[in-house]
Amino acid sequence: MRFGEKVRDLRKKNSLTQDELAKCLGVSKRTIIGWERDGRYPRNVEILEKMADIFHVPLTYIQPDQSLFIERAAATYGKKGKIEAQHLAFELTELFASGELTAQDMDGIMYEIHNNAKINNAPDN
């Protein structure tokens, strides 16, 4: 189940509207809609922790699904890419969940990973 499906399912099971959940989390209703429908997810671990508390589920359940990233890596780079993506996703989840990084730090890490992947996978000229 993808992150947005989990949010919608848990919200409905807890009889919350999108507006009510947004107020509980300190975000806009549009943000909730983005999570549920557009494949977006929070970058801030505190929001995920609040959601886990509101819904009475473990943080590991509510965390965004890494499967799309892993599927794309497998399709692009084969079995080795899939394994590397699984390891990277696990390491980043632990790092980001530690709460020691700011949102800006997380964005910086993802930017550098993205740029490094481009450089390493660029065709030789």
Buried (B, 14 or more C-beta within 10 A) or exposed (E): EBBBEBBBEBBEEEEBEBEBBBBBBEBEBEBBBBBBEEEBBBBBBEBBBBBBEBBEEEEEEBBBBBEEBBEEBBEEBEEEBBBBBBEBBEEBBEEBBEEEBEEEEBEEBEEEEEEEBEEEEEEEE
